[in-house]
Amino acid sequence: MMPMTWGEHLLLGHSEMDGLHEEFVELIGQLQTASDAQLPERLQAMRAHLEQHFKEENEWMRRSAFPPRDCHIDEHAAVLRSVCEVCELLAKGNVAICRDLINALTDWFPKHATHLDSALAHWLSKQRFGGKPVVLKRSVKSPPAAH
């Protein structure tokens, strides 16, 4: 599997959130390419990142009274709980569960960003600027032609 890489396809138009997401993608890529010996240090780095990442997003949701914040905050808590549990299991030598977590996070993140985080980015932009964020992308592909 190719490591996850940051690209404009992941931009949401909220610079602070995009920065957090870019850091997440960098860390998940490092986990994907880590040797077994590197996993504990890299998983701890991901854990620290997610604690800060989720803390910031949760605060934005609370401060702005984002309507579906409870569901979003609950999802953050569940992901962080899983990462913490796997940190403990990895410390006991369970590398396989760590690899499973890496695959799960790689699968989870784009969906989470596309659905929950994009709604938050739109909400924050509308509150601040009166409308949705505008994201300019260089490599937009045309949708498939209808038959």
ABEGO torsion letter per residue (X at the ends): XBBBBBBAAABAGBAAAAAAAAAAAAAAAAAAABBAAAAAAAAAAAAAAAAAAAAAAAAAAAAAGBAAAAAAAAAAAAAAAAAAAAAAAAAAGBAAAAAAAAAAAAAAAAAAAAAAAAAAAAAAAAAAAGBBBBBBBABBBBBBBBX
